[in-house]
Amino acid sequence: MSTIIPIHEAGIGEPMTGKPAWLKVRAPMSKEYRQLVELMRGQKLNTVCEEASCPNIGECWKHGSATFMILGRVCTRTCAFCDVATGRPDPLDLEEPANLADAVAAMKLKHVVITSVDRDDLEDGGAAHYAATIRAVKAKLPETTIEVLTPDFQRKPDACLDTLMAACPDIFNHNLETVPRLYRSVRPGARYFTSLRLLQRAKEIDANVVTKSGIMLGLGEERDEVLQVLDDMREAGVDILTVGQYLRPSVKHHPVMKYWTPEAFEDLKYLAEKKGFGMVACGPLVRSSFHAEDVFKALKTGRPIA
């Protein structure tokens, strides 16, 4: 049985009072971190590492790894867990694909992760911009593998996904984020089965693409609900699973309802592997793109993550 530490006894809405020791990380201070900040500003690029207040930014940027966020810094949705700004987005930066490719080359990346805000204001949800960015990176660095972490393209034509997949990303990633019961409060602009079908369709369009999805724990889900989500993912053909602990960005966001212990994550990892995922990254500080290159290599080689 998974061990869980409840921290909200008095009801939803109370702020967190502290984190367990296993969730504490050092503030980013390395030389590599500062160099990456300068590079991103110089190329007018955004990263989800900064915009979503990722706890792993110090470690990832020290090792020259970053998740680029395209389509601007403002999202058209208001998910209760996310720290990215919401509102009316700016027009697309048509130089962004080329600038991102230049940054990938400057960082000498062998694997790049590209994500974005939701752009419900665009007719194709930003699919063509994704495709242009993928092609720009491939043209400059044909050996670099590309992972995209996309929105759900809800209420957009099916052709949007065809447009993106025609650019041939190596990994198609879309996070389910949480269990279906919590979508209304946690991810109100999305629909669970829409997201699940998106993952399934990506594999139908390109049988060679690796599909990936992730969820957060601590939002109020039950263990049996999590296991059902894992079954749904496998039914949709998802290859790589990531599971991490939700951390509340501010008192305005959804409260943390439970802290899952490292032992509980290990238990879930074991069960996920038994269900047939090709690779599982599961731990309190795991995020969708954390050690993404290592996870992809491990899947391809069949060797454990170093």
C-alpha positions in Angstrom: 0.0 0.0 0.0 1.3 3.4 -0.9 2.3 5.7 1.9 0.9 9.2 1.7 1.3 12.2 4.0 -1.9 14.3 4.2 -1.2 18.0 5.0 -4.6 19.6 4.7 -6.8 18.6 7.6 -8.9 21.7 7.9 -10.1 21.9 4.3 -9.2 23.0 0.7 -7.8 26.5 0.4 -5.3 26.6 3.2 -1.7 27.5 2.1 1.1 24.9 2.5 3.0 25.2 5.7 6.2 23.4 4.7 7.7 20.8 2.4 9.3 17.4 3.3 13.1 17.2 3.1 13.0 15.2 -0.1 11.4 18.1 -1.9 14.0 20.7 -1.1 16.3 21.9 -3.8 19.1 24.4 -4.1 18.6 27.8 -5.6 20.0 28.1 -9.1 23.4 29.8 -8.9 25.8 28.1 -11.3 27.8 29.8 -14.1 26.0 27.6 -16.6 22.6 28.8 -15.3 23.6 32.5 -15.8 24.9 31.8 -19.3 21.7 30.2 -20.3 19.7 33.1 -19.0 21.8 35.5 -21.2 21.3 33.2 -24.2 17.6 33.0 -23.8 17.2 36.7 -23.4 19.5 37.4 -26.4 17.4 35.1 -28.7 14.1 36.4 -27.3 13.2 32.9 -26.2 11.1 31.6 -23.3 11.4 28.5 -21.3 8.8 26.6 -19.3 11.5 26.1 -16.7 11.2 29.8 -15.8 7.6 30.5 -16.6 6.2 27.5 -14.7 8.7 27.9 -11.7 10.1 24.4 -12.1 12.0 23.2 -9.0 14.7 21.5 -11.2 15.8 24.6 -13.1 19.1 24.8 -11.3 20.1 21.2 -12.0 18.9 21.1 -15.6 20.4 24.5 -16.6 23.7 23.6 -15.0 23.9 20.6 -17.4 22.8 22.7 -20.4 19.3 21.3 -20.6 16.2 23.5 -21.0 12.6 23.1 -22.2 11.8 25.8 -24.7 8.4 27.4 -24.6 7.1 28.6 -28.0 4.0 30.6 -29.0 4.6 33.3 -26.4 4.5 33.7 -22.6 0.7 34.1 -22.1 -1.7 31.2 -22.1 -5.4 31.3 -23.0 -6.3 28.9 -20.2 -6.3 29.1 -16.4 -5.4 25.7 -15.1 -5.4 25.7 -11.3 -2.0 24.1 -11.0 0.0 26.2 -13.5 2.2 29.3 -12.9 2.3 30.4 -16.5 0.6 33.8 -17.1 -2.9 33.8 -18.5 -4.7 36.4 -20.6 -4.6 37.7 -24.2 -1.4 36.5 -26.0 0.8 38.6 -28.2 1.0 37.9 -32.0 3.2 35.0 -33.0 7.0 35.7 -33.3 7.7 34.4 -36.8 11.5 34.5 -36.1 11.1 32.2 -33.1 11.7 28.9 -35.0 15.0 30.1 -36.4 16.0 31.7 -33.1 15.3 28.5 -31.2 17.3 26.5 -33.7 20.2 28.9 -33.2 19.9 28.5 -29.4 19.9 24.7 -29.7 23.0 24.8 -31.8 24.7 27.2 -29.4 23.9 24.8 -26.5 25.1 21.8 -28.6 22.0 19.9 -27.6 21.6 16.3 -28.7 18.0 16.2 -27.5 15.6 19.2 -27.3 12.2 19.6 -25.7 9.8 22.1 -27.1 6.5 23.0 -25.4 4.1 25.9 -25.5 1.3 27.7 -23.8 -2.3 26.9 -25.0 -3.3 29.1 -27.9 -7.0 28.7 -28.2 -7.1 32.0 -30.1 -5.3 30.5 -33.1 -7.2 28.6 -35.7 -4.8 25.7 -35.6 -3.9 26.1 -31.9 -0.3 26.8 -33.0 0.3 23.5 -34.8 1.9 25.1 -37.9 4.3 27.0 -35.6 5.3 23.8 -33.9 6.0 22.2 -37.3 8.0 25.2 -38.4 10.1 25.0 -35.2 10.7 21.3 -35.6 11.8 21.7 -39.2 14.1 24.6 -38.3 15.9 22.5 -35.6 16.2 19.5 -38.0 17.6 21.7 -40.8 20.3 23.1 -38.5 21.0 20.0 -36.4 19.7 16.8 -38.2 21.1 14.5 -35.5 19.3 16.2 -32.6 16.3 14.3 -31.4 13.1 16.4 -30.9 10.5 16.0 -28.2 7.3 18.1 -28.3 5.1 18.6 -25.3 1.9 20.0 -26.8 -1.5 21.4 -25.9 -4.6 19.3 -26.5 -5.8 21.3 -29.6 -9.3 20.9 -28.3 -12.0 22.2 -30.6 -9.5 22.5 -33.4 -9.6 20.6 -36.7 -8.1 17.1 -36.7 -5.8 18.4 -39.4 -3.9 20.4 -36.8 -2.3 17.3 -35.4 -1.6 16.0 -38.9 0.3 19.3 -39.6 2.4 18.9 -36.5 3.1 15.2 -37.0 4.1 15.8 -40.6 7.3 17.5 -39.2 8.2 14.2 -37.6 9.1 14.8 -34.0 10.8 11.9 -32.3 8.6 12.1 -29.2 5.1 13.3 -28.9 4.3 14.2 -25.4 1.0 15.4 -24.0 0.3 15.4 -20.2 -3.0 14.1 -18.8 -1.9 15.9 -15.6 -4.5 14.3 -13.2 -7.3 11.9 -12.8 -10.6 12.5 -14.7 -12.6 13.3 -11.5 -10.4 16.4 -10.8 -10.4 17.9 -14.3 -13.2 20.3 -13.6 -11.3 21.9 -10.7 -7.7 21.4 -11.8 -7.8 21.6 -15.6 -11.2 23.2 -16.4 -10.4 24.1 -20.0 -9.5 20.5 -21.0 -11.2 17.2 -21.3 -9.7 13.9 -20.1 -10.7 11.8 -23.1 -9.8 14.5 -25.6 -6.2 14.4 -24.2 -6.2 10.6 -24.2 -7.4 10.4 -27.8 -4.8 13.0 -28.9 -2.0 10.6 -27.7 -3.7 7.7 -29.4 -4.0 9.6 -32.7 -0.4 10.7 -32.7 0.6 7.0 -32.7 -1.9 6.3 -35.4 -0.5 9.0 -37.7 3.1 7.9 -37.2 3.6 4.4 -35.8 7.3 5.2 -35.2 6.8 8.2 -32.9 7.4 7.6 -29.2 4.4 8.8 -27.1 4.8 10.1 -23.6 2.5 11.5 -20.9 2.6 12.5 -17.3 0.6 13.1 -14.2 1.0 15.0 -10.9 0.2 13.5 -7.5 -1.1 15.4 -4.5 -4.1 17.2 -6.0 -6.6 15.0 -4.3 -6.5 11.9 -6.4 -7.0 8.4 -5.0 -4.5 5.6 -5.6 -7.0 3.5 -7.5 -7.8 6.4 -9.8 -4.1 6.8 -10.6 -3.8 3.2 -11.5 -6.9 3.5 -13.8 -5.2 6.5 -15.6 -2.1 4.3 -16.1 -4.3 1.6 -17.7 -6.0 4.2 -19.9 -2.5 5.4 -21.1 -1.4 1.9 -21.9 -4.6 1.3 -23.8 -3.8 4.5 -25.9 -0.3 3.2 -26.6 1.7 5.6 -24.4 5.3 4.5 -24.3 6.9 6.7 -21.6 5.3 7.7 -18.3 6.4 10.5 -15.9 4.9 11.0 -12.4 5.9 13.7 -10.0 4.6 15.5 -6.9 2.5 18.6 -7.4 3.9 21.7 -5.7 1.7 24.7 -5.2 3.1 27.8 -7.0 1.2 30.3 -4.8 -1.7 30.6 -2.5 -3.9 31.4 -5.5 -3.3 28.0 -7.0 -4.9 24.6 -6.1 -3.6 23.5 -2.7 -1.5 20.4 -2.2 -3.7 17.8 -0.7 -1.1 15.1 0.0 2.6 14.5 -0.2 3.4 11.1 -1.6 6.6 9.7 -0.1 9.6 8.5 -2.2 8.6 5.0 -1.2 5.1 5.5 -2.6 6.6 6.7 -5.9 8.8 3.6 -6.0 5.7 1.4 -5.5 3.9 3.2 -8.3 7.0 2.9 -10.6 7.0 -0.8 -10.0 3.3 -1.2 -10.8 3.6 1.1 -13.9 6.5 -1.1 -15.3 4.4 -4.2 -14.7 1.6 -2.6 -16.8 4.0 -2.5 -19.8 5.3 1.1 -20.1 8.6 1.2 -22.1 10.1 3.6 -19.6 8.9 5.1 -16.3 10.3 8.2 -14.5 8.6 8.4 -11.2 9.6 10.4 -8.1 8.7 13.5 -6.1 10.8 15.9 -8.2 10.2 14.3 -11.6 8.7 16.6 -14.2 7.6 15.9 -17.7 10.9 17.0 -19.3 13.3 16.3 -16.4 16.2 14.2 -17.7 14.2 13.8 -20.9 17.2 12.9 -23.0 18.3 10.2 -20.5 14.7 8.8 -20.5 14.6 8.7 -24.3 18.0 7.0 -24.6 17.0 4.4 -21.9 13.9 3.6 -23.9 15.8 3.1 -27.1 18.7 1.1 -25.6 16.7 -0.9 -23.0 19.2 0.2 -20.4 18.3 1.8 -17.0 18.5 5.6 -16.6 22.1 6.5 -15.4 
